Amino acid sequence: MEIFYHALMHAVEDTLRVVPILFLAYLLVSYLSHDHNHKFSGFLSKHKKTSVLYASILGCVPQCGFSSVTADLYSRQKVTLGTLVAVFVATSDEAIPLMIANPDSILSMLLLIGVKLVLALVWGYLIDFVVDLFKKMRKKKAENSHYETLDDKHEAHEHHEILHHIHECGHIHSDECEEDCHHENGCCVDNIFLDAFKHTFEIMLYLFIFTFIMEIVLQVYSIDVFRTILTSNVYIQILIACVVGLIPNCASSVFLVELYMLEGVLSFPALVAGLSTGAGVGLFILISRNRKHPLKSLGIVALQFAIGVISGIVVNLFYMLAV
């Protein structure tokens, strides 16, 4: 009962602490998604080449507010996959404040931010390049197949126009994507505060349940267990750190930093790898907002894990050369 009580109290405390950040993030998301003039969407469309840069820089801001916003915008098809990955890789959640509080870790913190910023830019632009390449290939193949069944380009244009209509709030839908655009249950409500509150409350419940379970596990198994598991093999450290980093909670970043800074167990490459796989609550929001497409969410999680592992290995190679 004591373990249950402590886990419950920690879960309530951690959940309430993140609620203001979630509400502000969703308030921003609601404002952007109900922008009838499409100012933000237009900005992203005009600055696609630099959106990854913006995401990488914003992701370096402590906590997970920007990763949460970007995750929701991606679920609404407002940003590219590369932009989402960039902000996830750049985000370090609570790691930066913890390292700032320790004067001996200032240099490590600056190095961490610099390395993660470079990794975010590289992975973000690389993924967008690959996705655009596949889209062009699919579009070309679809056009060739489409025009084989239609008499001419004029008929094809009319066919394209029939398939599309303008939603009452200004969002453009196709008949086939009604289920994919997340405009259900009155998305066009004018009260962005109620919209933000609804999403915040939903995520808060999921977050409380997950945090409660995780706190019970941490109460049963102490940090000494993890110290034993993390051997001197840096590659095992990288793999384990990436798994821990995928936990959609600020506790994962705190745990990794404590192992690196306070416990002296985790290496710097493993720290980079672990903090590159997750993005705090952002990853949780991505999964919860894409419940209709679980395989797509799992694919992004797998991609994030692979990015973390590869990044850790690459950083370790440079780290070995520098040392």
WOBEL-V222010 format. One record per backbone hydrogen bond with DSSP energy under -0.5 kcal/mol. NH is the residue of the N-H (numbers start at 0). CO is the residue of the C=O. Records with the same first field share a line. If there is no record, write none. Layout:
NH: CO + CO
This chain:
4: 0
5: 1
6: 2
7: 3
8: 4
9: 5
10: 6
11: 7
12: 8
13: 9
14: 10
15: 11
16: 12
17: 13
18: 14
19: 15
21: 17
22: 18
23: 19
24: 20
25: 21
26: 22
27: 23
28: 24
29: 25
30: 26
31: 27
32: 28
33: 29
34: 31
35: 33
37: 34
41: 37
42: 38
43: 39
44: 40
45: 41
46: 42
47: 44
49: 46
50: 46
51: 47
53: 49
54: 50
55: 51
56: 52
57: 53
58: 54
59: 55 + 56
60: 57
62: 92
67: 63
68: 64
69: 65
70: 66
71: 67
72: 68
73: 69
74: 70
75: 71
76: 73
77: 72
83: 79
84: 80
85: 81
86: 82
87: 83
88: 84
89: 85
90: 86
91: 58
92: 62
94: 91
97: 93
98: 94
99: 95
100: 96
101: 98
102: 100
104: 101
105: 102
108: 104
109: 105
110: 106
111: 107
112: 108
113: 109
114: 110
115: 111
116: 112
117: 113
118: 114
119: 115
120: 116
121: 117
122: 118
123: 119
124: 120
125: 121
126: 122
127: 123
128: 124
129: 125
130: 126
131: 127
132: 128
133: 129
134: 130
135: 131
136: 132
137: 133
138: 134
139: 135
140: 136
141: 137
142: 138
143: 139
144: 140
145: 141
146: 142
147: 143
148: 144 + 145
149: 145
155: 151
156: 152
157: 153
158: 154
159: 155
160: 156
161: 157
162: 158
163: 159 + 160
164: 172
166: 164 + 170
169: 166
172: 164 + 170
174: 162
176: 173
179: 176
180: 176
188: 185
191: 189
194: 190
195: 191
196: 192
197: 193
198: 194
199: 195
200: 196
201: 197
202: 198
203: 199
204: 200
205: 201
206: 202
207: 203
208: 204
209: 205
210: 206
211: 207
212: 208
213: 209
214: 210
215: 211
216: 212
217: 213
218: 214
219: 215
220: 216
221: 219
224: 221
225: 221
226: 222
227: 223
228: 224
229: 225
230: 228
233: 231
236: 232
237: 233
238: 234
239: 235
240: 236
241: 237
242: 238
243: 239
244: 240
245: 241 + 242
246: 243
248: 246
251: 248
252: 248
253: 249
254: 250
255: 251
256: 252
257: 253
258: 254
259: 255
260: 256
261: 256 + 257
262: 257
264: 258
265: 258
270: 266
271: 267
272: 268
273: 269
274: 270
275: 271 + 272
276: 272 + 273
277: 273
278: 279
281: 278
282: 279
283: 279
284: 280
285: 281
286: 282
287: 283
288: 284
289: 285 + 286
290: 287
292: 289
293: 290
296: 292
297: 293
298: 294
299: 295
300: 296
301: 297
302: 298
303: 299
304: 300
305: 301
306: 302
307: 303
308: 304
309: 305
310: 306
311: 307
312: 308
313: 309
314: 310
315: 311
316: 312
317: 313
318: 314
319: 315
320: 316
321: 317
322: 318
